[in-house]
Amino acid sequence: MCAAGREYLTAMLDVLVYENVLVAWRRMPLGHYMIVTHEGEELSLSRQQAEMWTQGAFAVYLALVDQRRITPRIPGDSPTN
């Protein structure tokens, strides 16, 4: 995986943690990722699986923001009326 792709994945995971969608994540040996959900579930995923899972979770997060069901916590970002 190129560095830009890895940075993109880690940035998305960081946003999901910051926005309280996930509890935590960390990089594991052999290119795997551990993702911890609010239910206490620890998902050990390959890089490809982590990318797919993260893109799906991020899409759900963005849809909820778009529907104004949740308000993003990102500093300086305010929902439009």
C-alpha positions in Angstrom: 0.0 0.0 0.0 1.4 3.4 -0.9 2.0 5.9 1.9 -0.8 8.2 0.6 -3.3 5.4 0.7 -2.3 4.4 4.2 -2.5 8.1 5.4 -6.0 8.4 3.8 -7.2 5.3 5.7 -5.6 6.4 9.0 -7.1 9.9 8.6 -10.6 8.5 8.1 -10.2 6.2 11.1 -9.0 9.2 13.2 -12.1 11.2 12.1 -14.4 8.3 13.1 -12.8 8.1 16.5 -12.9 11.9 16.9 -16.6 12.0 15.9 -17.3 9.2 18.4 -18.3 6.6 15.8 -15.5 4.3 16.9 -13.8 3.9 20.3 -10.3 3.3 19.0 -8.2 1.8 16.3 -4.5 0.8 15.9 -2.2 -0.7 13.3 -1.2 -4.3 13.9 1.6 -6.4 12.6 1.6 -7.7 9.0 -0.5 -4.7 7.7 -3.6 -5.5 9.8 -5.8 -3.0 11.7 -7.6 -3.4 15.0 -10.9 -1.4 15.2 -12.8 -1.2 18.5 -16.5 -0.5 18.4 -18.7 1.0 21.1 -20.1 -2.5 21.7 -16.6 -3.6 22.8 -16.1 -5.6 19.7 -12.5 -5.8 18.5 -12.3 -6.3 14.7 -9.0 -7.5 13.4 -9.0 -6.7 9.7 -6.6 -6.8 6.8 -5.8 -3.5 5.2 -8.3 -4.2 2.4 -11.0 -5.2 4.8 -10.2 -2.1 7.0 -10.5 0.2 3.9 -13.9 -1.3 2.9 -15.2 -1.2 6.5 -14.0 2.4 7.1 -15.5 3.6 3.8 -18.8 2.1 4.7 -18.7 3.6 8.3 -17.7 7.0 6.9 -20.5 6.9 4.4 -23.0 6.2 7.1 -21.5 9.0 9.3 -21.8 11.5 6.4 -25.4 10.4 5.6 -26.4 11.1 9.2 -24.7 14.5 9.1 -26.4 15.3 5.8 -29.8 14.3 7.3 -29.0 16.4 10.4 -29.5 13.5 12.7 -26.1 14.2 14.2 -23.9 17.3 14.3 -20.2 17.0 13.4 -17.7 17.9 16.1 -15.0 18.9 13.7 -13.7 22.4 14.8 -14.9 25.3 12.6 -17.4 23.1 10.8 -21.0 24.3 11.3 -24.0 22.7 9.7 -25.7 24.8 7.1 -29.4 25.6 7.2 
